[in-house]
């Protein structure tokens, strides 16, 4: 079995139901959740992005640990996603992949602890997946230097390095990104990048 430090991030499509033993054998994924910018849409983004990604990873045989900024659940009016730990306690070396859903989080505020975890994942050579506004976290951590990346065209200004490659799902080595979140897809009538990001991310994991 590969060491946890040699693989990385998760956003994906369901690939069979796993037993607890299977989940243990395949390793743990860390999902970093930043606080949404618009609290009104928490139910929507949780239901259409974070929860489907988490479910798909678990069905593929992985254990998913959710880290929020303060360790509290991501809670809307009708939907809640429990947190397992605050970002400050997360250590990338304990996982085989890292995934960062968009969740309509602000591009202007990036938690230092999220940047730290991504830097650790880079040092470990783990695959890392991020969607839309969370691609900014990768940029702050230096993960996009010399890399192709995806981002919604209206948010390109937030990325200071890397090679912009459109809004669709883009993989460059261990870095995977998507520029179309569920909320953007709903508002613009475009295709949500979540299923494709998840499918490719799963193919990058051990």
Residue pairs with C-beta under 8 A, 6 or more apart in sequence:
1 25
1 27
1 206
2 96
2 206
4 27
4 28
4 93
4 94
4 95
4 96
4 124
5 92
5 93
5 124
5 125
5 126
6 96
6 124
6 125
6 126
6 206
7 27
7 96
7 97
7 126
7 127
7 204
7 205
7 206
8 95
8 96
8 97
8 98
8 121
8 124
8 125
8 126
8 127
8 128
8 129
8 174
8 204
8 205
9 29
9 30
9 97
9 98
9 99
9 100
9 121
9 126
9 127
9 128
9 129
9 130
9 176
9 201
9 204
9 205
10 29
10 31
10 53
10 57
10 62
10 64
10 97
10 98
10 99
10 129
10 198
10 201
10 202
10 205
11 53
11 56
11 57
11 99
11 101
11 129
11 131
11 176
11 178
11 194
11 197
11 198
11 201
12 53
12 56
12 57
12 60
12 197
12 198
12 199
12 200
12 201
12 202
13 56
13 195
13 198
13 199
13 202
14 55
14 56
14 59
14 60
15 56
15 59
15 60
15 202
16 59
16 60
16 61
17 59
18 26
18 58
18 59
18 60
18 61
18 62
22 61
23 58
23 61
23 62
23 63
24 63
25 61
26 60
26 61
26 62
26 96
26 205
26 206
27 62
27 63
27 95
27 96
27 97
27 205
27 206
28 62
28 63
28 64
28 65
28 94
28 95
28 96
29 57
29 62
29 63
29 64
29 65
29 95
29 96
29 97
29 98
29 99
29 205
30 64
30 65
30 67
30 90
30 92
30 94
30 95
30 97
30 98
30 99
30 117
31 50
31 53
31 54
31 64
31 65
31 66
31 67
31 98
31 99
31 100
31 101
32 67
32 87
32 90
32 98
32 99
32 100
32 114
32 117
32 134
32 137
33 50
33 66
33 67
33 68
33 69
33 74
33 81
33 83
33 101
33 103
34 69
34 100
34 103
34 105
34 106
34 110
34 111
34 114
34 133
34 134
34 137
35 68
35 69
35 74
35 103
35 105
36 42
36 45
36 74
36 103
36 104
36 105
37 104
37 105
37 106
37 133
38 104
39 76
41 104
41 183
42 74
42 75
42 76
42 77
42 79
42 103
43 76
43 77
43 78
43 79
44 182
44 183
44 186
45 101
45 102
45 103
45 104
45 181
45 182
45 183
46 74
46 76
46 79
46 80
46 81
46 103
47 79
48 182
48 183
48 192
48 194
49 101
49 102
49 103
49 131
49 181
49 182
49 194
50 66
50 74
50 81
50 101
50 103
51 79
51 81
52 194
52 195
52 198
53 99
53 101
53 194
53 198
54 64
54 66
54 81
56 198
56 202
57 64
57 99
57 198
57 202
58 64
60 202
60 205
62 96
62 97
62 205
65 84
65 85
65 90
65 95
66 74
66 81
66 82
66 83
66 84
66 85
67 83
67 84
67 85
67 86
67 87
67 89
67 90
67 117
68 74
68 83
68 86
68 87
69 86
69 87
69 111
69 113
69 114
70 86
71 83
71 85
71 86
71 89
72 83
73 80
73 81
73 82
73 83
74 80
74 81
74 83
74 103
75 81
86 113
87 111
87 113
87 114
87 117
88 113
90 113
90 117
91 117
91 120
92 98
92 117
92 118
92 120
92 121
92 123
92 124
92 126
93 120
93 124
95 121
95 126
96 126
96 205
96 206
97 126
97 127
97 128
97 129
97 201
97 204
97 205
98 117
98 118
98 121
98 126
98 127
98 128
98 129
99 128
99 129
99 130
99 201
100 114
100 118
100 128
100 129
100 130
100 131
100 134
100 137
100 138
101 131
101 134
101 181
101 194
102 130
102 131
102 132
102 133
102 134
102 181
102 182
102 183
103 133
103 134
103 181
104 133
104 181
104 183
105 133
105 134
106 133
107 133
107 136
107 155
107 158
108 158
110 136
110 137
110 140
114 137
115 137
115 140
115 141
118 128
118 137
118 138
118 140
118 141
118 143
119 141
119 142
121 128
122 128
122 141
122 142
122 143
125 174
126 174
127 174
127 175
127 176
127 201
127 204
127 205
128 138
128 143
128 174
128 175
128 176
129 176
129 177
129 178
129 197
129 200
129 201
129 204
130 137
130 138
130 176
130 177
130 178
131 177
131 178
131 179
131 180
131 181
131 193
131 194
131 197
132 151
132 152
132 155
132 178
132 179
132 180
132 181
132 184
132 193
133 155
133 158
133 181
135 144
135 149
135 150
135 151
135 159
135 177
135 179
136 155
136 158
136 159
138 144
138 149
138 175
138 177
139 158
139 159
139 160
139 161
139 162
142 161
143 175
144 159
144 161
144 162
144 175
145 161
145 162
146 161
146 162
146 163
147 162
147 163
147 172
147 173
147 175
148 162
148 163
148 164
148 165
148 170
148 172
149 159
149 162
149 163
149 164
149 165
149 170
149 172
149 175
149 177
150 165
150 166
150 167
150 168
150 169
150 170
150 177
150 178
150 179
150 193
151 158
151 159
151 164
151 167
151 177
151 179
152 167
152 179
152 180
152 181
152 184
153 167
153 179
155 179
156 164
166 179
167 179
167 180
167 190
167 193
168 178
168 179
168 180
168 193
168 196
169 176
169 177
169 178
169 193
169 196
169 197
169 200
170 176
170 177
170 178
171 200
171 204
174 204
176 197
176 200
176 201
176 204
177 197
178 193
178 194
178 196
178 197
179 193
180 190
180 191
180 192
180 193
181 192
181 193
181 194
182 192
182 194
184 190
185 191
185 192
185 193
186 192
